[in-house]
Amino acid sequence: MTVRTRFAPSPTGYLHIGGARTALFNWLFARRNNGQFILRIEDTDAARSTEESIQAILDGMNWLGLAWDEGPFFQSKMFDVYRKHAAGLLEKGFAYRCFCAPAELEARREAALKAGRPPMYDNRCRERKDAPDAPFAVRFKSPTTGSTIFKDEIKGVINFDNSAIEDLVILRSDGTPTYNFCVVVDDATMGITHVIRGDDHINNTPKQLLIAKALGCVPPVFAHLPMILGSDKARLSKRHGATSVMAYKDMGILPHALVNYLARLGWSHGDQEIFSLAELIEKFSFENCGKSSGVFNPEKLLWLNQHYIKETKAEELAGLVLPFLEARGVNATEDTRLPKIIKTLKERSKTLVEMCDGALFYFKEKVEYDGQAAAKFLLPETIPLFKILIERLGEASGFSEKTIAEVFDSVIAEKGIKLGKLAQPVRVALTGGSISPGIFEMMDAMGKETVLKRLKDAAKFIEKKRES
């Protein structure tokens, strides 16, 4: 048997974190078993489904690297298939026509709730023999006795009393099919062997198993993942932070950091926290999926992201940071200094946004000095130090961390001062503030021309301040 899994989102919004984890677990299980991963778009709700949402889902999947083997398939293009199967169930007596008007159904539902009864359909059209010329829906004829039992790969054996399962509508009166019916037909016709989804779908499973049995299909194996909760143990929502996958891209999270984090949110392999994609595929199994809800921890995600930033080559990070720089008005596409600049920031950046913000001072035409830093370090006595530094750096045959350090050593030795007496004024002159990456690596990344210009500008600034 070839393992075939599927991810089947409804295109009514962005790809959210919970959906992305479901897609990831389906993808991992298919790859682990040399199977196939299918993407299906469940867009039967025409009023809420949008092209923008479809594109947002595809963008999110592509960014995470979750390539699908087949699809995307669209339910909206398969209505004739669903109607054909519904007609077959009618013919075999597994379904019936329901002539109850929506207003009647709502009135009965409210009456049942008032009386403290479950608001289930009362089956009044179930044995109806007449065929009035009136609109009708098609309902599935669920068994009224016995139980529907299935083994969930994560939660174990689950038992549903059939008397609690109502005769659900499978075709509305306008001929459009409903979710639970479409899912069963799709899974059967697409040969889906394993359905891995959130446990908010558990109550749908017995309905789908009964429909599959009536259609004569072998049902897939089910595995229901616990929900993702916020830190307050409530269902994850915007108040806990971003829920859209692409929002994390905009925040400067690396795709594999998010993949790694989502994999550990409901699955584990001992105490290991960091996994390559190959390791995730090799080690993934249902046995190690947790039965309790995972709690989303933004700080843990940032920790992972910082790890992957450190592990990523500066050249690759440079390409990833470019869009963030452009958004801040910096065009660094042709700037050959960028990989070196990124290297100075890798160790201290948790996100690409932090890295971008930390890099901005390198590209400014004119340095803006922090008032306190300038008052403390850009003093008249630093002018002679700057002039010597400008002269010796200008005369140096090369411009590297080693060369810069040697020039600093010579000035320090000549003037009989400590490194900080020279380094801190230079740092303020070059960056505008008193905090920056290591002084020598920062100067090397900035480049000789820019360093000399900024030192000269700082000397002029001090002169002007002294004169005034």
N, C-alpha and C positions, 0 to 999 in steps of 0.2 A: 504493500500500500504506500502510495506517495502522500506524504503529509501535505495538506493544503490548508493554510490559515487565511483569515481575511481581516481587514480593518474596514469598518463600514460606518463612517461618520455621516451625520446629517448636516448639510451645508446651510446652517442657519446662523453662523457666526464664525469666529476664528477657530483655529486648532488650539484647544486648551490643554493644560498640563495633564489632566486625567486622560484625555483622548490620546495624547502623545505617548503616555506610558502604555496604554492598551495597544497602540500600534507597535511600539517597541517590543513588547512581550510576544506579540504575534510574529513579528519579524524574526526575533531571536529563536523562537521555537521552530519556525520553518527553516531557518539557516542551520540550526543545530541538527536537524533531521534530514538535511539535504532535500527539503521540500520546497513548496512554492508559496509565495505571499501575494495575496490578491487585494487590490484596492477597489472598494465598491462605494459609490456615493448614493446614500439613501435620501433621494430628493423628491419623495412622493408628496411632501407638503409644499405644494407650489406657491402658497401665499408667503411662506417664510424662507424658502430656499432662494439663494441669490448666486449670481456668477462671481461676485466679489468673494463670497464665502468659500465657494469651490476653489478659487485661486488661492485664497489664504490657506486652505488645507493643503493644497499641492505645494505651496511655497514652504510651509512648515515641515512637511515630510521631506522635501528635497534638502532643506537646510540641515535637518537632523541626519541626513544620509540614509533614510529608510526607503531604499529603492524597492519598488514593487515589481513583481514578475508579470502580472496580468492586470489589465484595467488602465485607467479607471472605468468601471462599468457604472451606468446610471440607471436607477430604478425607473425613472420617468420614461425611459425608452423601452420598457418591458411590460407595459400595461396589458398588451394583448396576451402575453404569456400568462400573467396572473389571472386574467379573465377566463382563459382556457382551463386552467387548473380549478378555478372556482366552479365553472360549469361541470367539470368532472365530479367534483364533490357533491354538487346538487343532484346529478344523475344517479350517483351511488347511494344517496340518502345520508351522506355525512354532513350535509348543509341544507338550509331551508331559506325560503324567502320571508323576510320580516316587513310587514306593511305598517308598522307603528311609526307615527309621525314624530319628529324630534320634540315637539311641544309635549306630546303624550309621555314620551320617555322621561323628559325632565320632570314632569309633574309626579310621575311614579317614583322617580329617584328621590325627590324631596320628601314625598310621603314616607318612603322606607326609612330615610334618615331620621325623620321626626318620630317614627315608631321604634327607632332603635334597631332596625334591621339593616343588614348589608345592602347597599344600593345596587343590587344585581338585577339584570334583566329577568323578568318573571316567566320567560319562555312561552308566552301566550300564543305566539305564531308557530311554535315548534311542530305541532301536529295539524296545522291548518291545511285544509284540502282545497278550499276555493282559491281562485286566482283573479282577484279584482283588477280592473284596469286602473292601477294606482302605482305611484312610485314605491319601490321596495329596496331594502338592503339585503345582502346575503349574509346569514349568520352560520357559524360553524356549530355543529351539534355536539357539544361536549358530553361525555358520559356523566351521569348523575350519581353513580355509585363507584366504590372502589378507590384506589389510590394511583397516583402517578409518581413513580420512584425513579430517581436517577443518581448515578455516582458522579459527584463533582470532583475533578482532579485536585482541587485545592481544599474544598470544604467537606469532602466526604459524602456519605449517602444522605440525600435529601428527599423527604416524603411530603407530597401534597395530596390533600383530600379532594377528590374530584368534585364533590358537592359544592366546594367553595370556588370552583372555576365556572364563570358564566359563559353562556353561548356568545362568544365575541363576534362582532361584525368583521367579515373578511372582505366584503365589497360594499362600499357606501352606495346610497341611492343614486348618486351621480356616476356610478361605475368605477370610481377610483378605489384602488386596493388599500388596505390598512397595513400598518407596520408588521404586526406579528405574522400575517399571512405572507407578505412579500419576503420576509427574512427566511422563512422555511423554504419557499419555492427557490429563492436565490441560492441558499446553501446547498439545496439538493441538485439544482441544475449546474452549479459551479463545482460540484464535487468537494465541498468543504468538509474536511475530516475533523477539525478541531475549532471550536468557538471559544476564544479567550476574550473575556469582556468584564466590565465592572459588575460588582455584585448588586448594583441597583437593578440589574436585569434578571435576577434570580426568579422573581415572580412571573416573568414572561416565559421562563423555560418550560414549565409543564404544559402551557398552552401550545408552545411550539412543538413539543414532543407529541402531543395528541394530534396536531395537524399533520405532522410528518408521518405518523402511523396511518392516518386516514389516506394520505397520498401514496402510501406504499413505499416510503423512503427510509433508508437507513439513517438514523439521526447522527449528527456529529457528536464527538466527545466534548463535554463542557468543562470549562475552568473559569470560575468567577473570582476576580481580583477584588480585594477589599478596597474601599474608597480611600481617597487621599484627603486628609483633614488638615486644617490650619493648626497653629500652635495652641488655640483655645479648644481644640478637639471638635470644633464645628466643621461642617463641610467646607472645603477650600473655596474661597471666594475672593473678590477684588480687595476686600479689606485686609486680607492676609498678604497682599502683594500682587504682582502681575500673575494672571492666569493664562494669558496668551503666550504661546511658544515664541512667536515672532517678537513679542515685547522683550523677551530675554535676549534675543539677538540685538535689539536696539539698546539694551542695557550693557552690551559688551560682553555677554557670556559666550564662550566658545561652544560650538555644537556638541563636541564629544564630552565636554564637562557636563552639559545637561543630560546627555544620553547616559553617562555614567551615574549621575545623580538619580535619574528616574529608574534606572535598573535596580539601584539599591533601595528604592522606595517601594518595598513590598517583596523583595527577594534578597537573599544573602548567600554568601559562600564563606563560611567561617567568619573571621574578623576582617577579612580583606575589604578594603574600601575603594581602592583604585584598580580599575580594570581596563585593559585595552579592548578594542572591539572584538578581536580574535578570542580573547579570554572570555568575554561575555557569551559569545556564541558557543564556545567549548563547554562552559560550565553551567549554562542555563538549564533549569529543570523545574517542573511543577513542585517536586518534593521540597525545594528550598524556598517556595513562595510562602509568605506569611499569611496567617488566617485573620490577623487583626489589621486595622487600618494603619496606613503609614502617615506620619506627621511631617508636613512640609516644613523644612528648616532652611530659610534663605542663607543663614550664615554658613551652613554646611556646603551649600552650593557655591558660595563665594570662595570657600576654602579649596574646593575642588577646582574651581576655575583658575585660582591663583596657581595651583599646582600645574595645570595644563599650560598656562601662560609661560611659566618657567621652563617647561619641557619643550615648548615650540620654538623653532628657529626664528631668529630675529628677522630674517628675510621674509618668512611667511607672515609673521605678525605685522610687518610693515605694510603688506598688502591689505591685511584685515583692518588696520587702523586708518588707512587712507580715507574711506567714506566718512569716518567720524571727524577727521581733520577738515575735510571739504565742507561738512555741515557747519563748521566753525569758521569758515572763510579762509582756510589755509589750503592752497594747492601745492601739495608736495609730491605730485606724481613723478616729476623729473628730478627731484632732489636726491642726489646720490648719498647724502648724509643720513637718510632716514633709517636704514638698518642699524647703523651705529647709535643713532639717537634712541631707537627702540631698545637696544641692548642695555643702555644706561637705566632704563625704566622697568625692565622685566621683573626684577626681584621685588619691586615695591608696588606693583600694580595688581589689584584683584580683578579688574575688568578692563576691557579695551577702552571704555569711556575714561576710566582713571588714567590709563596710559596716554590717551589723547590729550587730556587736560594737563598732564604732567609734561607733555612735549611742546605745548604752545609757546613757551618762552624761547625755544630755539629758533622760531620762525618770525619773531616780531622784528619789525623794522627799527623800532625805537623802544628801548627798555623803560618801563615805568617802575620807579623805585618805591619800595615800601617805605613809608615815612620813618618808622622807628628804626628799620634796618639802615637806612641812609644816614640818619642822625647818629647812629652808633658806629658805623664803619666807614662811611664816605667822608673822611675828615681830611683837612689840609695836609697832615703828615703822611697820608697815603699817596699823595701826588708823586713824590720822588720814587716811591716803590713801583707805582704804575709805569712811570717813564722808563725805569731800568728794565722792567718786565717787557714792555713794548719793544724796546731796543733789542733785547736778547732773544725774545721769541721771533722777532722779525728777521734776525740774522741767522737763526738756527736753520740748518740744512734740511731738516725734516720736521714734521709736526705729528708727534705720536705721544701716547701716555708717557713713554720712557723719556722722550726729549723734553716734554713739559716738566716732568718731575725733576730732571737734571737742572733745568733753568731755575726752578723754584729753589732747589737746594743751594745753587750758587748765590742767589739773592739773599736767602736766609743766612748763609754762612758769612757773606760780606757785611750784612747789616747787623748781625748778632741778634736776630729775633727768632721767635718760635713760629712754626708753620701757620698757626691760627692768625697771627698778626698780619700775614700776607693773604692766606687763603680766604678768610671771611670777607675782607674788602673786595677781593677779586670775585668772589661768589655773588655778592650784591651787585657789583658792576655788570656782571654777565647775565644774571637772571632777574635782578630786581628785588630778590629776597634773600634771606639768610639760610634757607634750606634748599638743597638740590641733591642730585646724584653726586657721587665722588668727584671731587674737583678736577682731577686729571682726566678721568674718562669723559667727564662732561665737556671739558675744553676740547679734547680730541674729537668728540662727536660734533661739536659746534663748528669746528673748522677754523683754520688760522685767520682767514680774512675777517670773519665775524668777530672772533675773539679780540683781535687788534682794534677793530673799529669800536667795539663796546668799551674797551679799556680807555681809549682816547676820549670817547663820549663821557665816560665817568669822570675823567680828569677835568674836562671842560665844565661839567656839572659842579664839581667841587670848587673850581676857580670862580665860577659865576656866583655860587652861594657865598663864598668868602668876600667877594667884592660887594655883594649886596648887604 
